[in-house]
Amino acid sequence: MTKTKVAVLGGGNGAHAAAADLTLRGFEVHMCEDERFAGRMEKVFNTKQIKISGVCGDDTVSIAMVTTDLKVALAGVRYILVVVPAFAHKEYAEKLVNVIQPGQVVFLLPGTFGSLIFWKTFQKVKKDIVIAETDTLPYAARLTGEGEVTVMNRFNPLKVGVIPASKTDKTVQELSQFFDGLKATENIVACGLSSMNPVLHVPGCILNAGRIEYAKGEFFCYTEGFTHCVARTTEVVDKERIALLEQFGYKWDILAHTIRTDITTDDLYEAVAEHPTITKIKGPADLKNRYYSEDIPYGIAIWAKLAKSIGVETPMMDSMVHIGSAIMEQNCWTSGHSLKELGIDGMDIERLKEYLETGE
């Protein structure tokens, strides 16, 4: 039986987990890392093996292909999984536009509106391509050594947005072969606003910045850092996120329900502080961690800019971006994607919905 070929682009925690897990489950994986960062996973390039442990199993997995050549990685592949941070989406879109082929499906894990960057870039070639993204990584995973990854949890359900949204049902059905529990959202914006990472990470990291800077890694964000006052602040950010979804008329749920699918609680503190998996996660180790560098300029800031464009007030999100800019010594309003870069600048709600549905 011929194995389904799938490309996994990236070399971080999520990419290692996806490459090993999908291989274990019978897919032919072509793993591709940018040559600038290939030295960080030299052992994987030399052995073509990844040692995986945790909820996905304990095994040393042989990956079918490990390369820095994007064209080689995509040969004969229909499904392209982009498992890189949000700040790398624009660069990967510009690389892929030169090699993408009609009929291929690009799947961002996660997206954080990144699909809009890819869609806008791919319009240069006008090929029959579909782009999808999830609201979070499929795995809670950490690299524990070179070529070694521990998967602490699988996220299920995974919310998915597709552009053009008119192809959502067919695309989600196809992508369900890779991950259980894919749940379609209305479109890319609905999916991006369903992401729990910016809401869960940013308030705690802002309010614990001094402790994080002092501890240098000896810090557990979801136990010592997630106190009742942090939970209350996080809930305010979550309410602003929900207000955005309501303005569009999209479905929503509170963060506590997203985090804890095993129990029913409306109490965010209870959902986080007693979570069997995330409370074990150590860090962030510094103020350059992706909880800051990704979730503020590419998460909260984009939400706040979108909110302003459609008349929704987000004072708590705004404050997080301002304080985060001071902490990180950069302007988080401008360092992330602008609405113009996303291709949605100047659109009112109805025009934006039409664009997301048809891609035009």
MIGU-280796 format. One record per residue (C-alpha): residue number from 1; z, y, x; residue in three letters. Coordinates in pm, 1 decimal. Each point is the difference from the previous one (the first is absolute). Layout:
! MIGU-280796
nr=NUM z=Z y=Y x=X rest=ALA
...
***
This chain:
! MIGU-280796
nr=1 z=0.0 y=0.0 x=0.0 rest=MET
nr=2 z=-99.7 y=337.9 x=140.8 rest=THR
nr=3 z=294.1 y=232.2 x=51.6 rest=LYS
nr=4 z=-6.3 y=352.0 x=-142.3 rest=THR
nr=5 z=-34.0 y=247.6 x=285.5 rest=LYS
nr=6 z=220.8 y=306.7 x=-1.6 rest=VAL
nr=7 z=32.3 y=278.6 x=257.1 rest=ALA
nr=8 z=345.8 y=139.2 x=76.6 rest=VAL
nr=9 z=-22.0 y=338.9 x=170.8 rest=LEU
nr=10 z=309.4 y=116.1 x=188.1 rest=GLY
nr=11 z=257.7 y=-131.9 x=242.9 rest=GLY
nr=12 z=339.5 y=96.8 x=-139.7 rest=GLY
nr=13 z=269.0 y=-178.4 x=-201.3 rest=ASN
nr=14 z=-207.0 y=-34.0 x=-316.6 rest=GLY
nr=15 z=-322.3 y=-100.9 x=176.4 rest=ALA
nr=16 z=174.9 y=-275.8 x=196.6 rest=HIS
nr=17 z=167.2 y=-126.0 x=-317.8 rest=ALA
nr=18 z=-325.4 y=5.0 x=-198.3 rest=ALA
nr=19 z=-204.6 y=-168.5 x=273.8 rest=ALA
nr=20 z=252.0 y=-281.6 x=43.2 rest=ALA
nr=21 z=80.9 y=-47.2 x=-369.7 rest=ASP
nr=22 z=-363.0 y=-4.9 x=-114.4 rest=LEU
nr=23 z=-91.4 y=-243.2 x=277.2 rest=THR
nr=24 z=283.9 y=-229.3 x=-107.2 rest=LEU
nr=25 z=-136.5 y=11.8 x=-353.8 rest=ARG
nr=26 z=-346.9 y=-111.5 x=100.3 rest=GLY
nr=27 z=-200.6 y=317.7 x=58.7 rest=PHE
nr=28 z=-213.5 y=65.1 x=306.4 rest=GLU
nr=29 z=151.6 y=318.1 x=142.3 rest=VAL
nr=30 z=-184.5 y=244.1 x=225.5 rest=HIS
nr=31 z=270.4 y=224.9 x=146.0 rest=MET
nr=32 z=-122.1 y=326.9 x=150.7 rest=CYS
nr=33 z=208.5 y=255.0 x=189.1 rest=GLU
nr=34 z=-118.6 y=328.5 x=147.2 rest=ASP
nr=35 z=-70.4 y=-48.9 x=370.5 rest=GLU
nr=36 z=233.9 y=289.8 x=83.2 rest=ARG
nr=37 z=296.0 y=-200.8 x=-128.4 rest=PHE
nr=38 z=-114.1 y=-351.2 x=89.9 rest=ALA
nr=39 z=235.8 y=-6.2 x=298.6 rest=GLY
nr=40 z=295.2 y=-4.9 x=-237.6 rest=ARG
nr=41 z=-106.7 y=-342.0 x=-125.3 rest=MET
nr=42 z=-151.7 y=-142.7 x=318.5 rest=GLU
nr=43 z=167.9 y=-335.7 x=-60.0 rest=LYS
nr=44 z=-172.9 y=-33.8 x=-337.9 rest=VAL
nr=45 z=-337.8 y=84.3 x=154.4 rest=PHE
nr=46 z=52.2 y=-254.7 x=275.9 rest=ASN
nr=47 z=133.2 y=-285.8 x=-215.4 rest=THR
nr=48 z=-138.8 y=90.5 x=-345.0 rest=LYS
nr=49 z=339.5 y=-106.3 x=-133.7 rest=GLN
nr=50 z=275.3 y=165.9 x=-203.2 rest=ILE
nr=51 z=345.6 y=-145.8 x=-45.9 rest=LYS
nr=52 z=118.9 y=67.7 x=-354.8 rest=ILE
nr=53 z=347.7 y=-58.7 x=-143.0 rest=SER
nr=54 z=182.9 y=76.4 x=-321.8 rest=GLY
nr=55 z=-103.7 y=-29.6 x=-362.6 rest=VAL
nr=56 z=-365.6 y=-76.2 x=81.5 rest=CYS
nr=57 z=99.9 y=-300.6 x=209.2 rest=GLY
nr=58 z=82.8 y=-74.8 x=361.3 rest=ASP
nr=59 z=-303.3 y=-87.1 x=205.7 rest=ASP
nr=60 z=-222.9 y=99.0 x=289.2 rest=THR
nr=61 z=-335.0 y=84.8 x=-154.2 rest=VAL
nr=62 z=-340.7 y=-0.7 x=168.1 rest=SER
nr=63 z=-208.2 y=297.3 x=-118.1 rest=ILE
nr=64 z=-374.5 y=-67.0 x=-29.3 rest=ALA
nr=65 z=-99.1 y=327.3 x=169.8 rest=MET
nr=66 z=184.8 y=276.5 x=184.2 rest=VAL
nr=67 z=-226.0 y=283.2 x=114.2 rest=THR
nr=68 z=-39.2 y=372.5 x=57.3 rest=THR
nr=69 z=-361.5 y=-5.4 x=-119.0 rest=ASP
nr=70 z=-8.0 y=116.1 x=-361.6 rest=LEU
nr=71 z=-359.6 y=-110.3 x=-58.8 rest=LYS
nr=72 z=76.4 y=-350.7 x=124.9 rest=VAL
nr=73 z=316.8 y=-17.3 x=-211.7 rest=ALA
nr=74 z=-187.3 y=91.0 x=-319.1 rest=LEU
nr=75 z=-295.4 y=-235.7 x=46.3 rest=ALA
nr=76 z=-25.3 y=-228.6 x=-301.0 rest=GLY
nr=77 z=315.8 y=144.3 x=-154.3 rest=VAL
nr=78 z=22.1 y=125.7 x=-358.9 rest=ARG
nr=79 z=364.7 y=110.3 x=1.1 rest=TYR
nr=80 z=131.8 y=257.8 x=248.5 rest=ILE
nr=81 z=377.5 y=49.6 x=5.7 rest=LEU
nr=82 z=96.5 y=331.0 x=163.6 rest=VAL
nr=83 z=362.9 y=-33.7 x=108.4 rest=VAL
nr=84 z=62.9 y=323.9 x=190.5 rest=VAL
nr=85 z=218.3 y=309.8 x=-50.6 rest=PRO
nr=86 z=-125.9 y=275.7 x=-229.9 rest=ALA
nr=87 z=-66.9 y=233.8 x=292.1 rest=PHE
nr=88 z=-261.3 y=-248.1 x=127.6 rest=ALA
nr=89 z=-194.8 y=-26.3 x=-326.6 rest=HIS
nr=90 z=-242.5 y=282.1 x=73.1 rest=LYS
nr=91 z=-84.5 y=-141.0 x=343.0 rest=GLU
nr=92 z=-52.7 y=-351.0 x=-136.6 rest=TYR
nr=93 z=-217.0 y=130.9 x=-283.5 rest=ALA
nr=94 z=-222.8 y=177.5 x=251.3 rest=GLU
nr=95 z=-26.3 y=-317.2 x=209.2 rest=LYS
nr=96 z=-74.7 y=-223.2 x=-296.4 rest=LEU
nr=97 z=-269.8 y=224.3 x=-145.3 rest=VAL
nr=98 z=-228.6 y=-99.4 x=287.8 rest=ASN
nr=99 z=39.1 y=-375.7 x=-55.3 rest=VAL
nr=100 z=89.1 y=-45.3 x=-367.0 rest=ILE
nr=101 z=-242.7 y=-216.5 x=-197.5 rest=GLN
nr=102 z=-92.3 y=-4.5 x=-369.8 rest=PRO
nr=103 z=229.1 y=-217.9 x=-208.1 rest=GLY
nr=104 z=299.9 y=18.8 x=231.2 rest=GLN
nr=105 z=344.7 y=73.2 x=-140.8 rest=VAL
nr=106 z=241.3 y=217.9 x=198.6 rest=VAL
nr=107 z=367.6 y=-61.6 x=-80.9 rest=PHE
nr=108 z=261.4 y=241.2 x=138.2 rest=LEU
nr=109 z=350.7 y=-143.4 x=47.1 rest=LEU
nr=110 z=145.3 y=238.4 x=-101.4 rest=PRO
nr=111 z=-216.8 y=295.0 x=-100.8 rest=GLY
nr=112 z=204.6 y=314.5 x=-73.4 rest=THR
nr=113 z=-321.8 y=156.4 x=-138.6 rest=PHE
nr=114 z=-184.0 y=-116.4 x=313.4 rest=GLY
nr=115 z=-272.7 y=-157.4 x=-213.3 rest=SER
nr=116 z=-114.1 y=351.6 x=-88.1 rest=LEU
nr=117 z=-60.2 y=68.8 x=370.6 rest=ILE
nr=118 z=-204.6 y=-319.9 x=32.3 rest=PHE
nr=119 z=-194.9 y=64.1 x=-320.3 rest=TRP
nr=120 z=-91.5 y=353.8 x=100.4 rest=LYS
nr=121 z=-106.9 y=-118.4 x=346.1 rest=THR
nr=122 z=-205.3 y=-292.1 x=-133.6 rest=PHE
nr=123 z=-199.4 y=228.4 x=-230.2 rest=GLN
nr=124 z=-203.1 y=85.3 x=310.3 rest=LYS
nr=125 z=-155.4 y=-346.2 x=-12.8 rest=VAL
nr=126 z=-8.3 y=-47.2 x=-379.3 rest=LYS
nr=127 z=46.4 y=-376.6 x=16.2 rest=LYS
nr=128 z=133.4 y=-228.9 x=-271.5 rest=ASP
nr=129 z=359.5 y=-9.2 x=127.3 rest=ILE
nr=130 z=333.9 y=-26.7 x=-179.5 rest=VAL
nr=131 z=326.7 y=131.5 x=141.8 rest=ILE
nr=132 z=347.5 y=-106.4 x=-109.6 rest=ALA
nr=133 z=352.2 y=73.5 x=114.0 rest=GLU
nr=134 z=352.6 y=-126.1 x=-62.0 rest=THR
nr=135 z=309.6 y=208.3 x=-60.5 rest=ASP
nr=136 z=183.5 y=-161.1 x=292.9 rest=THR
nr=137 z=-43.3 y=-259.9 x=272.3 rest=LEU
nr=138 z=-0.8 y=-357.0 x=-133.0 rest=PRO
nr=139 z=274.1 y=-87.0 x=248.7 rest=TYR
nr=140 z=328.8 y=132.3 x=132.0 rest=ALA
nr=141 z=-76.7 y=-98.1 x=358.1 rest=ALA
nr=142 z=102.6 y=88.4 x=353.0 rest=ARG
nr=143 z=-146.4 y=-90.5 x=338.6 rest=LEU
nr=144 z=274.8 y=-176.9 x=193.9 rest=THR
nr=145 z=-198.0 y=-51.4 x=318.9 rest=GLY
nr=146 z=-358.4 y=2.4 x=122.4 rest=GLU
nr=147 z=-194.6 y=-220.0 x=-238.7 rest=GLY
nr=148 z=311.8 y=-72.6 x=-206.2 rest=GLU
nr=149 z=64.9 y=127.3 x=-352.4 rest=VAL
nr=150 z=285.0 y=-61.5 x=-242.4 rest=THR
nr=151 z=-70.6 y=39.6 x=-371.3 rest=VAL
nr=152 z=319.8 y=76.3 x=-189.5 rest=MET
nr=153 z=-151.5 y=35.6 x=-344.2 rest=ASN
nr=154 z=-323.2 y=-10.5 x=-199.6 rest=ARG
nr=155 z=-48.7 y=280.9 x=-248.5 rest=PHE
nr=156 z=-97.3 y=-122.4 x=-344.0 rest=ASN
nr=157 z=-139.4 y=157.7 x=-207.5 rest=PRO
nr=158 z=-234.1 y=211.3 x=210.3 rest=LEU
nr=159 z=-156.1 y=288.1 x=-188.8 rest=LYS
nr=160 z=-371.4 y=53.2 x=66.2 rest=VAL
nr=161 z=-234.8 y=291.6 x=-54.6 rest=GLY
nr=162 z=-379.8 y=-23.7 x=27.6 rest=VAL
nr=163 z=-279.1 y=254.2 x=44.0 rest=ILE
nr=164 z=-214.3 y=6.3 x=-200.1 rest=PRO
nr=165 z=265.3 y=-90.0 x=-257.5 rest=ALA
nr=166 z=-271.4 y=-138.9 x=-225.8 rest=SER
nr=167 z=-2.4 y=-305.3 x=232.6 rest=LYS
nr=168 z=376.3 y=-51.8 x=-5.2 rest=THR
nr=169 z=24.3 y=-324.4 x=-198.1 rest=ASP
nr=170 z=-264.5 y=-186.1 x=199.2 rest=LYS
nr=171 z=130.1 y=126.4 x=334.1 rest=THR
nr=172 z=365.7 y=-81.4 x=-68.5 rest=VAL
nr=173 z=-100.4 y=-346.8 x=-115.8 rest=GLN
nr=174 z=-185.5 y=-57.1 x=328.5 rest=GLU
nr=175 z=280.3 y=136.9 x=216.1 rest=LEU
nr=176 z=260.1 y=-215.6 x=-174.3 rest=SER
nr=177 z=-105.6 y=-287.5 x=225.4 rest=GLN
nr=178 z=178.3 y=175.6 x=287.2 rest=PHE
nr=179 z=326.1 y=109.9 x=-163.1 rest=PHE
nr=180 z=197.0 y=-114.1 x=-303.0 rest=ASP
nr=181 z=99.6 y=242.4 x=-271.3 rest=GLY
nr=182 z=-267.3 y=267.6 x=38.0 rest=LEU
nr=183 z=43.6 y=246.1 x=-285.1 rest=LYS
nr=184 z=-281.1 y=240.1 x=-83.6 rest=ALA
nr=185 z=77.6 y=369.3 x=-44.8 rest=THR
nr=186 z=-221.1 y=255.5 x=-172.3 rest=GLU
nr=187 z=-157.4 y=117.9 x=326.0 rest=ASN
nr=188 z=63.4 y=106.9 x=359.5 rest=ILE
nr=189 z=218.4 y=298.5 x=-94.4 rest=VAL
nr=190 z=215.4 y=-208.5 x=-234.4 rest=ALA
nr=191 z=44.1 y=-256.9 x=275.6 rest=CYS
nr=192 z=80.2 y=261.2 x=265.3 rest=GLY
nr=193 z=263.7 y=158.0 x=-222.6 rest=LEU
nr=194 z=153.0 y=-344.8 x=-54.4 rest=SER
nr=195 z=83.7 y=-41.4 x=368.5 rest=SER
nr=196 z=371.5 y=-38.5 x=56.4 rest=MET
nr=197 z=-7.5 y=78.7 x=372.5 rest=ASN
nr=198 z=-11.1 y=381.6 x=-5.6 rest=PRO
nr=199 z=270.5 y=11.9 x=-267.2 rest=VAL
nr=200 z=224.5 y=-259.7 x=159.6 rest=LEU
nr=201 z=-43.1 y=103.7 x=363.3 rest=HIS
nr=202 z=-20.4 y=378.1 x=11.0 rest=VAL
nr=203 z=323.1 y=121.3 x=-168.1 rest=PRO
nr=204 z=213.2 y=-246.6 x=196.3 rest=GLY
nr=205 z=-167.6 y=85.8 x=328.3 rest=CYS
nr=206 z=24.9 y=374.5 x=-61.0 rest=ILE
nr=207 z=368.4 y=-17.4 x=-96.7 rest=LEU
nr=208 z=84.6 y=-237.5 x=286.4 rest=ASN
nr=209 z=-213.8 y=165.5 x=270.1 rest=ALA
nr=210 z=296.2 y=90.0 x=219.3 rest=GLY
nr=211 z=141.6 y=-351.0 x=-16.0 rest=ARG
nr=212 z=-340.5 y=-153.5 x=73.3 rest=ILE
nr=213 z=-54.7 y=229.3 x=297.9 rest=GLU
nr=214 z=346.4 y=-81.1 x=135.8 rest=TYR
nr=215 z=-2.2 y=-375.7 x=-65.5 rest=ALA
nr=216 z=-330.7 y=-70.4 x=180.8 rest=LYS
nr=217 z=-68.9 y=-311.1 x=-203.5 rest=GLY
nr=218 z=354.4 y=-113.3 x=-78.4 rest=GLU
nr=219 z=-33.2 y=105.6 x=-361.1 rest=PHE
nr=220 z=-59.3 y=-181.0 x=-328.6 rest=PHE
nr=221 z=-176.7 y=237.6 x=-236.3 rest=CYS
nr=222 z=61.5 y=-199.7 x=-316.4 rest=TYR
nr=223 z=371.9 y=-67.9 x=52.7 rest=THR
nr=224 z=175.9 y=276.7 x=191.8 rest=GLU
nr=225 z=-277.5 y=250.2 x=-76.2 rest=GLY
nr=226 z=-46.8 y=-63.5 x=-371.5 rest=PHE
nr=227 z=319.2 y=138.9 x=-152.1 rest=THR
nr=228 z=47.7 y=127.5 x=-354.4 rest=HIS
nr=229 z=-104.2 y=357.2 x=86.4 rest=CYS
nr=230 z=-315.8 y=-126.0 x=169.6 rest=VAL
nr=231 z=-74.8 y=-213.5 x=-306.1 rest=ALA
nr=232 z=40.8 y=303.2 x=-228.2 rest=ARG
nr=233 z=-235.7 y=208.2 x=214.5 rest=THR
nr=234 z=-251.8 y=-284.7 x=4.8 rest=THR
nr=235 z=11.7 y=-22.7 x=-379.2 rest=GLU
nr=236 z=-94.7 y=368.6 x=-25.7 rest=VAL
nr=237 z=-307.6 y=-61.5 x=216.8 rest=VAL
nr=238 z=-80.7 y=-301.5 x=-217.4 rest=ASP
nr=239 z=18.4 y=210.9 x=-316.8 rest=LYS
nr=240 z=-251.2 y=244.1 x=150.2 rest=GLU
nr=241 z=-231.0 y=-291.4 x=83.2 rest=ARG
nr=242 z=29.5 y=-123.4 x=-359.0 rest=ILE
nr=243 z=-77.2 y=349.8 x=-130.6 rest=ALA
nr=244 z=-327.5 y=-14.3 x=191.1 rest=LEU
nr=245 z=-91.3 y=-336.5 x=-151.1 rest=LEU
nr=246 z=88.9 y=126.2 x=-345.4 rest=GLU
nr=247 z=-223.7 y=303.7 x=46.0 rest=GLN
nr=248 z=-291.5 y=-235.9 x=58.5 rest=PHE
nr=249 z=106.3 y=-225.1 x=-286.7 rest=GLY
nr=250 z=48.8 y=-301.7 x=227.6 rest=TYR
nr=251 z=257.1 y=-276.7 x=-26.7 rest=LYS
nr=252 z=316.7 y=30.7 x=206.4 rest=TRP
nr=253 z=333.4 y=-159.2 x=73.0 rest=ASP
nr=254 z=309.2 y=119.8 x=182.5 rest=ILE
nr=255 z=49.8 y=-85.9 x=366.2 rest=LEU
nr=256 z=298.3 y=-227.7 x=-64.9 rest=ALA
nr=257 z=-218.2 y=-233.3 x=-206.7 rest=HIS
nr=258 z=-269.3 y=-5.5 x=269.5 rest=THR
nr=259 z=247.2 y=-90.7 x=272.9 rest=ILE
nr=260 z=186.5 y=-266.9 x=-193.5 rest=ARG
nr=261 z=-226.0 y=-231.9 x=-193.4 rest=THR
nr=262 z=258.3 y=-279.8 x=23.7 rest=ASP
nr=263 z=258.8 y=182.9 x=-212.0 rest=ILE
nr=264 z=-4.1 y=277.3 x=-259.9 rest=THR
nr=265 z=183.6 y=315.9 x=99.9 rest=THR
nr=266 z=-62.3 y=369.5 x=-53.4 rest=ASP
nr=267 z=245.6 y=87.4 x=278.3 rest=ASP
nr=268 z=-195.0 y=81.8 x=315.6 rest=LEU
nr=269 z=305.2 y=-26.0 x=223.8 rest=TYR
nr=270 z=70.4 y=-349.4 x=-130.5 rest=GLU
nr=271 z=-365.8 y=-99.5 x=35.3 rest=ALA
nr=272 z=-13.9 y=102.5 x=365.4 rest=VAL
nr=273 z=350.3 y=-50.2 x=137.6 rest=ALA
nr=274 z=24.6 y=-356.0 x=-131.4 rest=GLU
nr=275 z=-358.5 y=-106.2 x=74.7 rest=HIS
nr=276 z=1.5 y=-336.3 x=183.1 rest=PRO
nr=277 z=-292.9 y=90.5 x=227.9 rest=THR
nr=278 z=-35.0 y=370.3 x=70.9 rest=ILE
nr=279 z=368.1 y=44.4 x=88.8 rest=THR
nr=280 z=-69.6 y=-216.2 x=306.1 rest=LYS
nr=281 z=-266.0 y=240.6 x=130.0 rest=ILE
nr=282 z=114.4 y=196.1 x=303.5 rest=LYS
nr=283 z=-114.6 y=353.1 x=79.8 rest=GLY
nr=284 z=-173.4 y=241.6 x=11.7 rest=PRO
nr=285 z=63.6 y=33.1 x=373.1 rest=ALA
nr=286 z=-124.4 y=358.1 x=36.4 rest=ASP
nr=287 z=-151.8 y=296.8 x=-178.7 rest=LEU
nr=288 z=-354.5 y=-114.4 x=83.5 rest=LYS
nr=289 z=30.5 y=-313.7 x=-210.4 rest=ASN
nr=290 z=-261.1 y=-49.3 x=-272.6 rest=ARG
nr=291 z=269.8 y=70.3 x=-261.2 rest=TYR
nr=292 z=-38.5 y=358.9 x=122.5 rest=TYR
nr=293 z=-347.1 y=19.0 x=157.2 rest=SER
nr=294 z=-180.4 y=-181.5 x=-280.8 rest=GLU
nr=295 z=208.6 y=35.4 x=-314.7 rest=ASP
nr=296 z=47.2 y=377.2 x=20.0 rest=ILE
nr=297 z=-344.4 y=146.6 x=91.7 rest=PRO
nr=298 z=-203.8 y=-287.4 x=-149.5 rest=TYR
nr=299 z=230.4 y=-78.3 x=-290.9 rest=GLY
nr=300 z=236.5 y=259.6 x=-144.8 rest=ILE
nr=301 z=-210.2 y=295.8 x=118.3 rest=ALA
nr=302 z=-320.0 y=-132.5 x=-160.3 rest=ILE
nr=303 z=186.2 y=-63.8 x=-325.5 rest=TRP
nr=304 z=135.7 y=355.2 x=5.2 rest=ALA
nr=305 z=-345.8 y=146.6 x=69.3 rest=LYS
nr=306 z=-150.6 y=-202.0 x=-284.1 rest=LEU
nr=307 z=284.2 y=109.0 x=-228.7 rest=ALA
nr=308 z=-63.1 y=364.9 x=76.4 rest=LYS
nr=309 z=-371.0 y=-40.5 x=-75.4 rest=SER
nr=310 z=70.1 y=-129.3 x=-352.1 rest=ILE
nr=311 z=298.2 y=220.5 x=-85.2 rest=GLY
nr=312 z=296.5 y=-235.4 x=59.0 rest=VAL
nr=313 z=305.2 y=141.9 x=177.4 rest=GLU
nr=314 z=153.6 y=-210.1 x=279.3 rest=THR
nr=315 z=279.9 y=208.3 x=158.6 rest=PRO
nr=316 z=179.6 y=-297.9 x=155.4 rest=MET
nr=317 z=-319.4 y=-141.1 x=151.5 rest=MET
nr=318 z=-84.6 y=348.3 x=130.7 rest=ASP
nr=319 z=340.2 y=27.5 x=166.0 rest=SER
nr=320 z=-41.9 y=-341.6 x=162.9 rest=MET
nr=321 z=-331.6 y=109.2 x=151.1 rest=VAL
nr=322 z=145.4 y=329.0 x=127.0 rest=HIS
nr=323 z=306.7 y=-165.3 x=156.6 rest=ILE
nr=324 z=-209.3 y=-286.2 x=136.0 rest=GLY
nr=325 z=-228.0 y=252.6 x=168.0 rest=SER
nr=326 z=297.8 y=149.0 x=181.2 rest=ALA
nr=327 z=136.6 y=-340.3 x=101.2 rest=ILE
nr=328 z=-335.6 y=-125.4 x=128.0 rest=MET
nr=329 z=-105.0 y=334.2 x=154.0 rest=GLU
nr=330 z=-330.7 y=-3.0 x=-183.5 rest=GLN
nr=331 z=-142.3 y=141.6 x=-320.3 rest=ASN
nr=332 z=10.6 y=-298.7 x=-234.1 rest=CYS
nr=333 z=-195.1 y=195.5 x=-260.9 rest=TRP
nr=334 z=-307.9 y=10.5 x=223.0 rest=THR
nr=335 z=39.4 y=-300.8 x=231.4 rest=SER
nr=336 z=-72.6 y=-247.1 x=-280.5 rest=GLY
nr=337 z=-311.9 y=-22.9 x=-214.9 rest=HIS
nr=338 z=-101.4 y=303.6 x=-200.5 rest=SER
nr=339 z=-136.1 y=-34.0 x=-353.0 rest=LEU
nr=340 z=-334.6 y=109.2 x=142.5 rest=LYS
nr=341 z=4.2 y=-288.4 x=251.4 rest=GLU
nr=342 z=79.2 y=-234.6 x=-289.0 rest=LEU
nr=343 z=-303.0 y=135.9 x=-184.4 rest=GLY
nr=344 z=196.5 y=119.1 x=-304.8 rest=ILE
nr=345 z=60.0 y=368.3 x=76.3 rest=ASP
nr=346 z=-53.3 y=232.0 x=-298.0 rest=GLY
nr=347 z=-16.2 y=-280.0 x=-257.1 rest=MET
nr=348 z=193.7 y=34.1 x=-323.7 rest=ASP
nr=349 z=155.5 y=-311.4 x=-150.9 rest=ILE
nr=350 z=-297.9 y=-98.0 x=-214.3 rest=GLU
nr=351 z=-253.0 y=43.4 x=281.8 rest=ARG
nr=352 z=224.2 y=-192.1 x=239.3 rest=LEU
nr=353 z=35.0 y=-287.0 x=-246.2 rest=LYS
nr=354 z=-377.3 y=-13.0 x=-40.4 rest=GLU
nr=355 z=-50.3 y=-3.8 x=379.0 rest=TYR
nr=356 z=251.3 y=-281.7 x=43.9 rest=LEU
nr=357 z=-161.4 y=-203.5 x=-276.4 rest=GLU
nr=358 z=-363.5 y=32.0 x=110.0 rest=THR
nr=359 z=26.9 y=104.0 x=363.7 rest=GLY
nr=360 z=-230.0 y=294.2 x=-69.5 rest=GLU
***
